[in-house]
């Protein structure tokens, strides 16, 4: 997947995102998620939504910027951190919440205005 565009601060912006359709994703039987990707200098977040409302908490893991080099990162699902409107709450995801994820997504993570590009080779749950 190629995810590219331009981030603007207009209309309370500062990020760009791509998200799956709403569905039911039971991730409770998995321990990790592995992502192979490259980015143009901006970090990304891999988002796991538990609620439909944007102002309710979601869970995410940061994918560090790679300066255009391919990188493979493995993240323990138990380490996903909870955020509410972009602010960390200090909580982590529970096994029961992993059973009820309703949407996955990628988001630019640096609140940096201007063009960006990222390529995702794969996302794999183990």
N, CA and C of each residue as an Amber inpcrd file, in Angstrom:
protein
   378
   0.8440000  -1.1610000   0.0000000   0.0000000   0.0000000   0.0000000
   0.8950000   1.2310000   0.0000000   0.5150000   2.2250000  -0.7710000
   1.1860000   3.5150000  -0.7420000   0.2220000   4.5100000  -0.1190000
   0.6790000   5.1830000   0.9150000  -0.1070000   6.1620000   1.6610000
   0.6450000   7.4800000   1.5510000   0.0720000   8.4220000   0.8000000
   0.7670000   9.6900000   0.6200000  -0.2360000  10.8260000   0.5240000
   0.2630000  12.0210000   0.7810000  -0.5870000  13.1950000   0.7180000
   0.1410000  14.3800000   1.2990000  -0.6410000  15.3350000   1.7810000
  -0.0910000  16.5330000   2.3850000  -0.8850000  16.8610000   3.6440000
  -0.2000000  17.0710000   4.7340000  -0.8400000  17.3990000   6.0050000
  -0.9950000  18.9100000   6.1020000  -2.1660000  19.3490000   6.5450000
  -2.4620000  20.7610000   6.7470000  -2.9570000  20.9630000   8.1700000
  -2.7130000  22.1400000   8.7060000  -3.2290000  22.4770000  10.0350000
  -4.6110000  23.1240000   9.9730000  -5.1390000  23.3480000   8.7760000
  -6.4670000  23.9530000   8.6390000  -7.5430000  23.0190000   9.1980000
  -8.6460000  23.5950000   9.6510000  -9.8020000  22.8310000  10.1430000
  -9.4310000  21.8450000  11.2560000  -8.5760000  22.2650000  12.1860000
  -8.1190000  21.3980000  13.2870000  -7.3900000  20.1600000  12.7900000
  -6.6710000  20.3000000  11.7010000  -5.9570000  19.1840000  11.0960000
  -4.6620000  18.8610000  11.8110000  -3.6600000  18.5040000  11.0180000
  -2.3660000  18.1400000  11.5730000  -2.0520000  16.6690000  11.4110000
  -2.9320000  15.9390000  10.7370000  -2.6910000  14.5190000  10.5150000
  -3.4310000  14.0740000   9.2510000  -3.0370000  12.9270000   8.7440000
  -3.7530000  12.2550000   7.6610000  -3.8950000  10.8040000   8.0690000
  -4.9760000  10.1680000   7.6500000  -5.1790000   8.7720000   8.0360000
  -5.8550000   7.9840000   6.9290000  -5.6640000   6.6930000   6.9940000
  -6.3580000   5.7310000   6.1450000  -6.8420000   4.6360000   7.0850000
  -8.1100000   4.2270000   6.9190000  -8.7090000   3.2790000   7.8680000
  -9.5100000   2.2200000   7.1320000  -9.6010000   1.0560000   7.7320000
 -10.4330000  -0.0140000   7.1820000 -11.9020000   0.3340000   7.3900000
 -12.7550000  -0.4210000   6.7440000 -14.1850000  -0.3100000   7.0130000
 -14.4370000  -0.8230000   8.4240000 -15.5460000  -0.3750000   9.0220000
 -15.9270000  -0.9380000  10.3140000 -16.2640000  -2.4090000  10.1320000
 -15.8640000  -3.2090000  11.0880000 -16.1150000  -4.6420000  11.0590000
 -15.8710000  -5.2220000  12.4330000 -15.6850000  -6.5050000  12.4820000
 -15.3570000  -7.1910000  13.7350000 -14.0270000  -7.8940000  13.5300000
 -13.0380000  -7.5110000  14.3240000 -11.7040000  -8.0760000  14.2170000
 -11.3090000  -8.6390000  15.5760000 -11.4180000  -9.9480000  15.7210000
 -11.0290000 -10.6040000  16.9680000  -9.5300000 -10.8850000  16.9080000
  -8.7570000 -10.0610000  17.5890000  -7.3000000 -10.2040000  17.6040000
  -6.7990000 -10.8490000  18.8860000  -7.7220000 -11.3620000  19.7110000
  -7.3580000 -11.8760000  21.0330000  -6.4790000 -13.1190000  20.9840000
  -6.4940000 -13.8610000  19.8930000  -5.6660000 -15.0710000  19.8100000
  -4.2400000 -14.7820000  19.3390000  -3.9630000 -13.5300000  18.9920000
  -2.6340000 -13.1490000  18.5120000  -1.8310000 -12.4740000  19.6250000
  -0.5190000 -12.6050000  19.5320000   0.3890000 -12.0000000  20.5060000
   1.0760000 -10.7520000  19.9660000   1.3760000 -10.7520000  18.6500000
   2.1460000  -9.6560000  18.0570000   1.5560000  -9.2290000  16.7170000
   1.9660000  -8.0360000  16.2930000   1.7140000  -7.5580000  14.9390000
   3.0650000  -7.1360000  14.3710000   3.3600000  -7.5580000  13.1440000
   4.6040000  -7.2240000  12.4660000   4.2640000  -6.3910000  11.2330000
   4.9660000  -5.2780000  11.0700000   4.7370000  -4.3740000   9.9450000
   6.0610000  -4.1480000   9.2290000   6.0590000  -4.3340000   7.9100000
   7.2230000  -3.9680000   7.0830000   6.8130000  -2.7310000   6.3060000
   7.5900000  -1.6520000   6.4690000   7.2020000  -0.3660000   5.9010000
   8.4220000   0.5230000   5.6880000   8.1960000   1.6140000   4.9620000
   9.1770000   2.6910000   4.8930000   8.4090000   4.0000000   4.8200000
   9.0160000   5.0400000   5.3660000   8.3810000   6.3570000   5.3770000
   9.4130000   7.4150000   5.0070000   8.9230000   8.5870000   4.6530000
   9.7990000   9.6560000   4.1760000  10.2940000  10.5790000   5.2780000
  10.3330000  10.1200000   6.4940000  10.8310000  10.9550000   7.5760000
   9.7790000  11.2760000   8.6160000   8.5380000  10.9300000   8.3730000
   7.4750000  11.1580000   9.3460000   7.0770000   9.8210000   9.9770000
   6.9270000   9.8130000  11.2900000   6.4990000   8.5720000  11.9370000
   5.0020000   8.3600000  11.6920000   4.5750000   7.1330000  11.8840000
   3.1750000   6.7440000  11.6910000   2.6700000   6.1070000  12.9640000
   1.3710000   5.9960000  13.0790000   0.8020000   5.1790000  14.1510000
  -0.1030000   4.1340000  13.5190000  -0.0450000   2.9460000  14.0700000
  -0.9320000   1.8530000  13.6910000  -2.0460000   1.8660000  14.7260000
  -3.2730000   2.1510000  14.2800000  -4.4010000   2.3810000  15.1860000
  -5.3610000   1.2060000  15.2220000  -5.8780000   0.9500000  16.4160000
  -6.8510000  -0.1060000  16.6640000  -8.0430000   0.5490000  17.3480000
  -9.1640000   0.6130000  16.6500000 -10.3570000   1.2680000  17.2040000
 -11.2640000   0.2450000  17.8830000 -11.7290000   0.6340000  19.0490000
 -12.6330000  -0.1680000  19.8720000 -14.0170000   0.4720000  19.9140000
 -14.0870000   1.7600000  19.6130000 -15.3310000   2.5370000  19.5830000
 -15.4660000   3.2100000  18.2210000 -16.6950000   3.5020000  17.8200000
 -16.9340000   4.2420000  16.5740000 -16.6990000   5.7410000  16.7320000
 -17.0040000   6.2980000  17.8680000 -16.8890000   7.7420000  18.0860000
 -15.4110000   8.1460000  18.1530000 -15.0210000   9.1770000  17.4070000
 -13.6180000   9.5790000  17.3210000 -13.0730000  10.1070000  18.6450000
 -13.9280000  10.6190000  19.5020000 -13.4500000  11.2120000  20.7630000
 -13.3150000  10.1670000  21.8770000 -13.7460000   8.9480000  21.6340000
 -13.5540000   7.8750000  22.6130000 -12.1430000   7.3050000  22.4590000
 -11.6370000   6.6220000  23.4690000 -10.2680000   6.0930000  23.3810000
 -10.0740000   5.1170000  22.2280000  -8.8540000   5.1190000  21.6940000
  -8.4240000   4.0890000  20.7650000  -7.0380000   3.6290000  21.2190000
  -6.4950000   2.6610000  20.5340000  -5.2110000   2.0790000  20.9120000
  -4.2760000   2.1940000  19.7340000  -3.0050000   2.4350000  20.0310000
  -2.0740000   2.5690000  18.9230000  -0.6600000   2.1840000  19.3150000
   0.1170000   1.9430000  18.2540000   1.5470000   1.6860000  18.3700000
   2.2330000   2.6120000  17.3830000   3.3600000   3.1670000  17.7680000
   4.1060000   4.0770000  16.9000000   5.0580000   3.2920000  16.0030000
   5.0710000   3.6850000  14.7320000   6.0250000   3.1570000  13.7620000
   7.0130000   4.2940000  13.4760000   8.2440000   4.1920000  13.9740000
   9.2110000   5.2850000  13.8220000   9.5010000   5.6030000  12.3520000
   9.8700000   6.8430000  12.0830000  10.2660000   7.2590000  10.7390000
  11.4680000   6.4410000  10.2830000  11.5390000   6.1560000   8.9840000
  12.6300000   5.3230000   8.4650000  13.5230000   6.0360000   7.4610000
  13.2470000   7.2970000   7.1520000  14.0370000   8.0570000   6.1760000
  14.1650000   7.3120000   4.8430000  13.0630000   6.6880000   4.4200000
  13.0060000   6.0310000   3.1180000  13.5720000   4.6330000   3.0670000
  14.0260000   4.0990000   4.1880000  14.5970000   2.7460000   4.2280000
  13.5360000   1.7580000   4.7320000  13.5040000   0.5610000   4.1520000
  12.5690000  -0.4630000   4.6180000  12.9380000  -0.8870000   6.0350000
  11.9320000  -1.0610000   6.8450000  12.1280000  -1.4900000   8.2310000
  11.0060000  -2.4690000   8.5800000  11.3260000  -3.4560000   9.3870000
  10.3290000  -4.4000000   9.8940000  10.2850000  -4.2590000  11.4060000
   9.0770000  -4.0040000  11.9340000   8.8770000  -3.7920000  13.3640000
   7.8570000  -4.7950000  13.8580000   8.1510000  -5.4420000  14.9890000
   7.2060000  -6.3450000  15.6390000   6.8130000  -5.7330000  16.9770000
   5.5050000  -5.6570000  17.1990000   4.9490000  -5.0200000  18.3890000
   4.0810000  -6.0230000  19.1420000   4.2840000  -6.1370000  20.4430000
   3.4110000  -6.9860000  21.2680000   2.0520000  -6.2930000  21.3800000
   0.9870000  -6.9990000  21.0540000  -0.3530000  -6.4070000  21.1310000
  -0.6780000  -5.9650000  22.5590000  -0.1740000  -6.6810000  23.5430000
  -0.4240000  -6.3170000  24.9430000   0.1780000  -4.9580000  25.3000000
   1.1160000  -4.4670000  24.4740000   1.7570000  -3.1730000  24.7280000
   1.0590000  -1.9990000  24.0460000  -0.0330000  -2.2560000  23.3060000
  -0.7430000  -1.1480000  22.6540000  -1.2210000  -0.1730000  23.7160000
  -0.9640000   1.1080000  23.4790000  -1.3010000   2.1430000  24.4510000
  -2.6140000   2.8250000  24.0850000  -3.3520000   3.1960000  25.1090000
  -4.6340000   3.8700000  24.9190000  -4.4220000   5.3810000  24.7780000
  -5.1410000   5.9760000  23.8110000  -5.1180000   7.4240000  23.5790000
  -6.5480000   7.9230000  23.4970000  -6.7420000   9.1280000  23.9740000
  -8.0480000   9.7830000  23.8660000  -7.8130000  11.1560000  23.2540000
  -8.3280000  11.3480000  22.0520000  -8.1400000  12.5750000  21.2770000
  -6.6450000  12.9350000  21.2210000  -5.8250000  11.9370000  20.9110000
  -4.3990000  12.1550000  20.7240000  -3.5440000  12.2090000  21.9680000
  -4.1480000  12.0750000  23.1440000  -3.3830000  12.1410000  24.3950000
  -3.3510000  10.7720000  25.0780000  -2.1620000  10.3520000  25.4740000
  -2.0100000   9.0640000  26.1570000  -2.7270000   9.0960000  27.5020000
  -3.4280000   8.0090000  27.8170000  -4.1390000   7.9180000  29.0980000
  -3.3330000   7.1500000  30.1420000  -2.3120000   6.4140000  29.7010000
  -1.5290000   5.5850000  30.6160000  -2.0290000   4.1480000  30.6760000
  -3.1540000   3.8600000  30.0280000  -3.7090000   2.5080000  30.0170000
  -3.2020000   1.7310000  28.8060000  -3.2790000   0.4060000  28.9050000
  -2.9500000  -0.4840000  27.7900000  -4.1870000  -1.2970000  27.4320000
  -4.1620000  -1.8840000  26.2680000  -5.3010000  -2.6590000  25.7830000
  -5.4300000  -3.9670000  26.5780000  -6.6530000  -4.4220000  26.7560000
  -6.9020000  -5.6870000  27.4570000  -7.2040000  -6.7860000  26.4410000
  -7.1190000  -8.0220000  26.8850000  -7.4270000  -9.1740000  26.0320000
  -8.8800000  -9.1040000  25.5490000  -9.7950000  -8.6810000  26.4150000
 -11.2070000  -8.5970000  26.0080000 -11.4140000  -7.4990000  24.9700000
 -10.6480000  -6.4120000  25.0510000 -10.7610000  -5.3610000  24.0340000
 -10.1700000  -5.8280000  22.7100000  -9.0860000  -6.5990000  22.7440000
  -8.5210000  -7.1560000  21.5100000  -9.5300000  -8.0420000  20.7850000
 -10.4430000  -8.6020000  21.5260000 -11.4710000  -9.4720000  20.9340000
 -12.5310000  -8.6660000  20.1820000 -12.6070000  -7.3490000  20.4430000
 -13.6930000  -6.5400000  19.8980000 -13.2170000  -5.3160000  19.1080000
 -12.0660000  -5.4060000  18.4560000 -11.5950000  -4.3020000  17.6150000
 -12.5530000  -4.1590000  16.4330000 -12.9020000  -2.9120000  16.1020000
 -13.8700000  -2.7030000  15.0150000 -13.2520000  -2.0370000  13.7790000
 -12.0210000  -1.5100000  13.9080000 -11.3940000  -0.8820000  12.7460000
  -9.8970000  -0.7530000  12.9800000  -9.1300000  -0.9080000  11.9010000
  -7.6840000  -0.7230000  11.9140000  -7.3390000   0.4600000  11.0210000
  -6.2400000   1.1370000  11.3150000  -5.8570000   2.2620000  10.4770000
  -4.4110000   2.6690000  10.6490000  -3.9680000   3.5390000   9.7600000
  -2.6500000   4.1670000   9.8260000  -2.8510000   5.6670000   9.8550000
  -2.0000000   6.3600000  10.6080000  -2.1170000   7.8050000  10.7130000
  -0.7200000   8.4150000  10.7770000  -0.5530000   9.5890000  10.1540000
   0.6890000  10.3190000  10.3630000   0.7170000  10.7180000  11.8300000
   1.9030000  10.7770000  12.3960000   1.9930000  10.8610000  13.8520000
   2.7380000  12.0840000  14.3780000   3.3040000  12.9050000  13.4930000
   4.2140000  13.9550000  13.9570000   3.6260000  15.3640000  13.9980000
   2.3690000  15.5330000  13.5800000   1.7640000  16.8830000  13.5100000
   2.6980000  17.8350000  12.7710000   3.2000000  17.3750000  11.6180000
   4.1190000  18.1400000  10.7960000   3.4320000  18.4700000   9.4770000
   3.3180000  19.7710000   9.1740000   2.6440000  20.2200000   7.9650000
   3.5060000  19.9270000   6.7360000   2.8440000  19.5540000   5.6350000
   3.5380000  19.3470000   4.3760000   3.3470000  17.9480000   3.8230000
   4.0020000  17.6450000   2.6950000   3.8320000  16.3500000   2.0350000
   4.4740000  15.2080000   2.8290000   3.9250000  14.0160000   2.6320000
   4.4630000  12.8070000   3.2600000   4.2090000  11.6310000   2.3350000
   4.9520000  10.5580000   2.5320000   4.7020000   9.3060000   1.8180000
   5.1970000   8.1470000   2.6620000   4.4000000   7.0880000   2.6860000
   4.7830000   5.8410000   3.3560000   4.3500000   4.6800000   2.4740000
   5.1170000   3.6170000   2.5160000   4.7520000   2.3800000   1.8210000
   4.6850000   1.2700000   2.8530000   3.6250000   0.4760000   2.7750000
   3.4390000  -0.6500000   3.6700000   3.5380000  -1.9170000   2.8220000
   4.5110000  -2.7680000   3.1320000   4.6730000  -4.0240000   2.4170000
   3.7120000  -5.0680000   2.9660000   3.6480000  -5.1830000   4.3150000
   2.6920000  -6.1060000   4.9110000   2.4370000  -5.7610000   6.3710000
   1.2870000  -6.2230000   6.8500000   0.9050000  -6.1940000   8.2630000
   0.4890000  -7.6270000   8.5770000   1.1780000  -8.2310000   9.5460000
   0.9490000  -9.6450000   9.8400000   0.7370000  -9.8320000  11.3440000
  -0.3080000 -10.5630000  11.6950000  -0.5850000 -10.8860000  13.0980000
  -0.1140000 -12.3020000  13.3850000   0.5980000 -12.4630000  14.5010000
   1.0910000 -13.7870000  14.9220000   0.6390000 -14.0820000  16.3330000
